[in-house]
Amino acid sequence: MAGPSLASEIVVTDGDTLQLDRTIYRLDGIDAPEIDQTCLDQRGDVWPCGVAARDRLSAYIGERTVRCEDKGPDPVYRHRRIGICSIEREPTTLNEWLVREGWAIKFDPAAKGRFTAEEADARENRRGLWKGCFAEPRELRGWNHNGARLIGGGCQAGHENRTRDKLFRVDSPMPPGCPIKAKLALRAVGYEGIYHLPSCGSYQRLKRVNRWLCTEEDALAAGFRKALTCR
């Protein structure tokens, strides 16, 4: 296990991932919306909650210095580390702040009992994601359209199927900086589906997209293989 690292250059890539200089940290014990994830607001309208979570975290950090305690390699994304990160001289970690402000949820079993109070407070006061209705990020990653548990103060009983249709969309706009198209496909034997780079011959023809991803590493980690039209 590596020791704490202090960053002079910080890039927030999504609501629970930071790049400090050359090291990428996924925040320990929490799960924020995927960058391409959409949620419903309190009126039932679709909004890009994944982009909003990233932007809120970036704005909160601002120009301040961030320090991360390295907890070891990410078991899913091998090029990333697991981290507990905080702004220098701030007693609350970024992990805790995101859950308390409603921009992430506790991620069991990795949370190990942590963040329960922060999540309950965010849910009760309908902060961030909790003001509307959303699916857990892990459900989006697995594209569990039919079985996803819907959470949030804006979820309406009896409208679950209609809500899932809004949350698991195949027409979502591309998030800034995430141009890779990915589509679930049974023919991609051994994979969840196929991803298409802008340089692929199939890219422009593919209109109904399940996921937008930012890098090829993200696409491979999510279980997609490259389209055969890519050279």
Secondary structure, DSSP 8 states (H G I E B T S, - for coil): ----EE-SSEEEEETTEEEETTEEEEETTEE---TT--EE-TTS-EE-HHHHHHHHHHHHHTT--EEEEEEEE-SS-TT-EEEEEEETT-SSBHHHHHHHTTS-EE-TTTTTTTTHHHHHHHHHTT-GGGGSBEE-HHHHHTT-TTT--EESTT--TT-HHHHHHHHS-SS----TT--EEEEE-TTSTTSSEEEE-TTSTTTTT----SEEESSHHHHHHTTEEE-TT--
